[in-house]
């Protein structure tokens, strides 16, 4: 059973928008820092954005002003809204949950995002 269930992703033209979502259990959602990482072709996996249980968000410089991470407390889901997409944003996007104190983290399976005309 997957602890982090991702949805969304797909093919979008440059300048377009896309949203990816990650659903999890209430226990993880309420206690873990939720985030999105990505790994593009030939690149290392990098943090895109994360958000604490209290709602404080952190973004990579490359996505500031274009991407927004948010928490849906009713659905135990984290969303990543991606606007003004660029081909450089093409990657597998992975949902990640990290406990802020314990050395425990969980990864999703990944969902592909392709920005191309």
Long-range contacts (C-beta under 8 A, 24 or more apart in sequence): 2-108, 2-109, 3-28, 3-97, 3-106, 4-28, 4-95, 4-96, 4-97, 4-106, 4-107, 4-108, 4-109, 5-108, 6-93, 6-94, 6-95, 6-108, 6-109, 6-110, 6-111, 7-111, 8-111, 9-93, 9-111, 9-112, 9-113, 10-112, 10-113, 10-114, 11-114, 11-116, 12-85, 12-113, 12-114, 12-115, 13-115, 13-116, 13-117, 14-85, 14-86, 14-87, 14-115, 14-116, 14-117, 15-84, 15-85, 16-85, 16-115, 17-81, 17-82, 17-83, 17-84, 17-85, 18-82, 18-85, 18-113, 19-79, 19-80, 19-81, 19-82, 20-79, 20-80, 20-82, 20-93, 20-95, 20-111, 20-113, 21-77, 21-78, 21-79, 21-80, 22-77, 22-78, 22-79, 22-80, 22-95, 22-108, 23-75, 23-76, 23-77, 24-76, 24-77, 24-78, 24-95, 24-97, 25-76, 26-76, 28-76, 28-97, 28-106, 29-53, 29-71, 29-73, 29-76, 29-77, 29-78, 30-76, 31-99, 32-97, 32-98, 32-99, 32-100, 32-106, 33-97, 33-98, 33-99, 33-100, 34-69, 34-71, 34-78, 34-95, 34-96, 34-97, 35-69, 35-78, 35-95, 35-96, 35-97, 35-98, 36-69, 36-78, 36-80, 36-93, 36-94, 36-95, 36-96, 37-93, 37-94, 37-96, 38-89, 38-91, 38-92, 38-93, 38-94, 38-113, 39-91, 39-92, 39-94, 39-110, 40-88, 40-90, 40-91, 40-92, 41-90, 41-91, 43-91, 45-94, 48-80, 48-93, 49-80, 50-96, 50-98, 51-78, 52-100, 62-88, 63-89, 82-113, 85-113, 85-115, 86-115, 87-115, 87-116, 88-115, 89-113, 89-115, 90-114, 90-115, 90-116
